[in-house]
């Protein structure tokens, strides 16, 4: 009993444990409700319209991630380092620079989508979606803002507030998505997506301003500091843009070679892949902030890394086993039009286990500023998966199944590449004391 009490006391006094707890609570409530909304939308729209909805949503989300220039990660790292010295003025500088760059990039990309929406709609074989794409350009800006804001709040260490915001955003997303899809169909689901992102950005902004009100009067942009943030962010932005582009190309390949029904099956399986990664995803910013804060302490850094690897494996593998056992039953939730979903689902959830382990190594490399290593490994993973998907569908058909198998194979390649690179760095640090 005393051992259990000691463990409980250590957990209560551990900043990593407390931060992780609130990050998990926020992720479970926010993403859980968003996931349920996705299931409801799939059921209400059917595989064909859900495939179109997934195309719009994923295209916008991927573009928005790119348009944030990787500033979510950069903000976490730079703010976490400034928090060690309680330099609130430097934190405020980081906030202003991050938001300025996010607004600029996402605004330009949103404008380009407004102009070229008809061409994009033709490219995805859905010319009737041109006006929907124009309207959805708003989502690019606000999703990019949310990405940067989440990184800032992680760097500030206000995980409890971040959890509450995620919960409120999840509730709002669920209610608006179900109501929109139920009464207005496809268009209602798209509008609900946009409004939910705006709502999330507003409550995040209020939370950040409450912390920064002690930073003193605003001063001009430190251009030298802005350049250092941009230099750090460039390889992350390239890596995220690479993922966005290759993911969109994979969707395009599925549409052209297999059709929207196969895309709908693929999107449903990827939805469960994302659910299994909710704990690693929730801990991503926690991992980065703690690894960045200890990047000068080799022993503490490795200890945090090992703990996070164990947490990610257990938290992903445990639900993955449940999903594997219930794959047929889960597939039945989506209706008769999602034939073949159970097999694709099984492959996707196993892929999630590999991805969760690789995610910790990715945060470690970002914390130590080795962002070009991440880009190189990502190029191998994402580019390889796209090429494999294309040739597999040409030779075997079964678009969703081929996409899932390719994704699994190259996530393994990515993990091995990152682990070998980590081992080399670790050995080098040990030799140099």
N, C-alpha and C positions, 0 to 999 in steps of 0.2 A: 504493500500500500504506500509506503514511504517513497519507493522508487517511482511509482506513478505520480505521486504528489510532486516529486522533484522534477519530473519531466514536464508536468503541467506548468510549474513555476518557471522553468527555463523557457518554455514556449511563450508564456505571457510576457516575459522580459526580453524576448528576442525580437528585434526590429524586423528581421527578415520574415519571421513567422507571422507577425502582426500585419505587415505589409501584404504578405501572401494571402492571408485570410481575407482581408478586405478586397483585394484584387479578385479573388475567387468568388466571393459573394456577389460582387458587381457583375462579373462575367456570367455567373450562373443565372442570375435574374434577367440581365439584359439580353444576352444571347439566347438564353433558353426561351424567352418569350418571342424573340425574333424568329427562332427556329419553328416554334409552334405556328407562328403567323405564316411562315413559308409553306408548311404542310397544309394549312387551311387554304392558302392561295392555290397551291397545286391541285387540291381537291375541287375547288370552285371553278378553276379555269380549264382543267384537263391538260393532257400532255402537250398538245399542240400550242395552245396559248401560253402555257407555263414555259415551254421552250422559248417562245418569243420574249416573255417576261424575263426569263433568265439571261437571254442574250443582251437585252437592254441593261439589266441590273449589273451583270458582270462586266460589260464593256465600260459602263460609267464608273464602277468601283475601281477597276484596274487603271483607268485613265486618271482618276482622282488620286490614287496612291502615287502614281508617277508625278502628278502635278504638285505634290507636296514636297518634292525634291529630297525625300528621305529626312525631312526636318523633324519628324516625330522622334526618330532615333537620336538625331543630333541634339535636339532640345533636351532629351532625357540625360544624355551624357554630360553636356555642358552645364546644365542646371544642377545636376547631382554633384558635380565637382565644385560648383560655386557654393552649394549648400554646406559643404564641409567647413568653409570659412565664413559662412553666414553673410556673404557678399550680396545683399539684396539688390544693390544698384546694378551689378553685373547680371543678375538673374533677370531684372527688368529689361536690360539691354538685349539679352538673349530672346526674351519674349517678343519684343518689338521687331527685331530682325527676322525671327522665325515667321511671325504673322505677315510681315511685309512681303517676304519672299513667297509665302504660301498664297497670299492674295494675288500677287503678280503672275505667278506661273499658272495657277488654276484659272484665273480670269482670262488669260490669253488662250488657254486650251478650250475653255468653254465658248469663247468667241469663235474659235476655229470650227467647233462642232456646230454652232449656230449657222455658220456660213456653208459648211460642207455636209450638212445632215442628209440631203437627198443622195449624195454620192455614197455616204456610209450606208444608208438604207438599201441602196441598190447592191452594194457589195455583199450584204448579208442576205440577199434575196428576199428583202421585205420592204419594197418601195412604199408601202402604205404606212410605214413607221417613221417617215421623215419628220412629221410634226411632233411625234412623241419624242424623238431624239432631240429636237430643238428645245422642247419643254424641259427635258431631263438634263440639259446642260447646266441647269441650276444646281443639280445634285453634285456635279463635278467640284464646284467651288466649296460647297458645304461639307462634302465628305473629306476633301483635302484639309479643310479647317479643323474638322473633328480629329483627324489623324495627328495633326500637329499639336492640338490642344491636349490630347491624351498623353502624348510624350512629355509635354510641359508639366502636367499634373503628376506624372510619375516621377519626374526629376525633383519636383517640389516635395514629394513624399506624402501627398494628401490623398492616400488611397481610399480612406473612408469616404471622402467626398466624391471621389471618382466612382466608387461603388454605388453610392446613392444616385449619382447622375445616370449611371448605366441602367440602374433599375427603373428609374422614371422614363428614360428613353425607351427601354424595352416595353414597358406598359403602353406608352404612347404608340410605338410601332405596331404592337399587336392589335390594339384597338382600331387604329386608323387603317391598317392593312386589311383586316377582316371586314370592316364596314365598307371600305372602298371597293374591295373585290366583290363583296356580296351584292351591293346596290348598283355599282357602276362598272363591274367587270374589269377588263384589262386596264382601261384608262384610270379607273379608281385605284388600282393597285400601284400604278406608277406615281400618281399624285401623292398617295400615302407615303411612298418611299421618299419623295422630295421633302414633304412637310416634316417627316420624322427626323431627317438630317438637319433641317433648320432648327427644330426644337432642341436637338442635342447640342448644337453649336451654341445656342443662346445660354443654356444652363451651364455649359462648360465655361463660357466667357465670364459669367457672373462669379463662378467659383475661383477662377484665376485672379480676377480683379480684387477679390477680397484678400488674397495673400499679398499681392503686389502693392497694396495701398500703403504699406510701410516702407516702400523703396525710395520715397522722396520724390521731388519734382522731376518731370520727364526731361531728358536731355537729348541732344542730337544723336543720330546714328553714328556709331563708331565704325568707320569704314574698314579699318584694319581688322577689327574683330569680326565684322561681317564676312570679310574675305576668308578668314580662318574657318568660319562655320561653313561657308560655301565649299571650300576645299575638302573639308571633312565629309560633306554631304554628297559630293559629286559621285563617288563610286557607289554609295548606297542608292542614290537616285538612278544610276545606270542599272544596278542590279534589280531594283523594283520596276523600272521601265522595261527591262528585259523580261521579267516575269509577266508584266501586264501585256506586252506584245505577244509573247509566245502563248500565253493563256488565251488571248483573243484569237490567235491563229488556230489554236486547237479547236475553239468553238467554230470558227469559219470552216475548218476541215470537216468537222462533224456535220455542219449544215450542208455543205456541198456534196460530200460523199455518202452521207448516211441519212440526212433529213432531220427535221425539227423533233420528231418523236424520239429518235435516239439521243438527241441533245437533251430533251426533257428527262430521259432516264439517267443520263450522265449527271445532269444538274442535281437531280434528287439524291444520287449517291454522294456527290461532292458535298451536299448539304450535311449529310451524316459525318463525312470526313471532317468537316468544320466543327461539328458538335463534339466529336471526340477530342479535338484539339483545343477545346475551350479552356482547360486548365493550363496547358502550355502557353496558349495565347494570352491568358490573363496574367501569367507570371512573366511574360516576355519583358515588359517594362520594369517589373520588379527585379528580374535577373540583371538587366542592363544597368539599372541604377546602382545596385549593390556591387556588381562587378566593376563598374566605373569608379565607385568610391574606394575600392580596395585594389585598384590596379597597380599600386606601388608595394603591395604586401603579397608576395608570391604565395605564401602558405595559406593565408586567409582567402585569397582569390581561388585557389584550387579547391579549398574546402567547400566554398559556396558552390563552385561548379559541380562537384561530386553530388552534393545534396540536391541540386536542381535536376541533375540527370536522373537520380533515383526517383524523385517526385514525378518528373515527367513520364518516366517509363511506367511506373505503377498506376498513375492517374489515367494514362491512355490505354494501357493493356487491359486493365480490369473491365472498363465498359466495353472495350472492343470484343472481349470474349462473350459478353452478354449479347451484343449485336450480332455476332457470328451465329450464336445459337438460335436467335430469333429472326434471322434474316428473312425467311419466307413470310413470317407473320407481319413483319414490318413492311415488306414490299406490298402486302395486300392492302395496307392503309391507303395507298396511292390510287388504287383502282385498277381495272382490267387493262387500261391502255399502257401501263408501265410494265409490260411483259419483259422478263429477263433482268429486272432490277435486283433481285436477290443476289445473283452471282457478282454483278458489278459492285454491289454494296459490300460484299465480303472482301473483295480486293481493296476497296477504298479504305476500309477501316484498318486493315493490316498496314496499308501505306501510312496511315495516321500515326502508328506506333513509331515507325522509322523517322517520320517527319518531326515528331515531338522530341526525339533524342537529338536530332541535328539542330533543332531550334536553339538549344542551350549553347551549343558550340558557336552558332552564329552570333549570339549576344556577346559571348566572350571575345570574339574577334572584333566586334564593333567597339566594345569597351576599351580594347587595346589599340584601336585605331588601325587595324589591319583590314581595312574595308576592301582593298583590291583583291585580297585572297577570297573574300566572299563572292565578289563579282565573278572571278574566274571559275570557281566551283559552280556558281549558279548558271553560268553560260553553258557549262557541260551538262548540268541537270536539265534545264529548261529547253535548250536547243535540242538536246538528244531526245527528250520526250516528244517534242513536236515531230521530229523526223521519223521516229519509231511509230508514232500514231498514224502518220500519213501512209507509210508503206504497209503497216499492218492492216489498215482498213482496205487498202487497194487489193491486198492478197487474200484476206480472210473475211471481210465484211464485219458485221457486228460492231458498229462504231463505238458505242459506249463501252463495251468490253475491251476493245483494243486500246482505247484511251486510258482506261483504268490500269491495264497491264503495263503500258508504257510509263505511266506515272509512277507505278510501284518500282519498276526496274531502275529508273533514273534517280529516284529518291534514295535508293540504296547506294548508288554510285556517289551521290552528293555526300551522304553521311560518311562513307569510307574516305573520301577525299578530304573532308573537313577534319576527321579524326586523325588521319596521318599528318596533316599540317599542324594540328594542335600538339601532337606528340613531339614533332620536331622543335616547335617553339618551346615546349616545356623542358625538353632535354637541354636546349640552348641556355635557358634561364638558370637551370640547375648548375650548369658548368660555370656560369659567370656569377654564381653566388646569390 
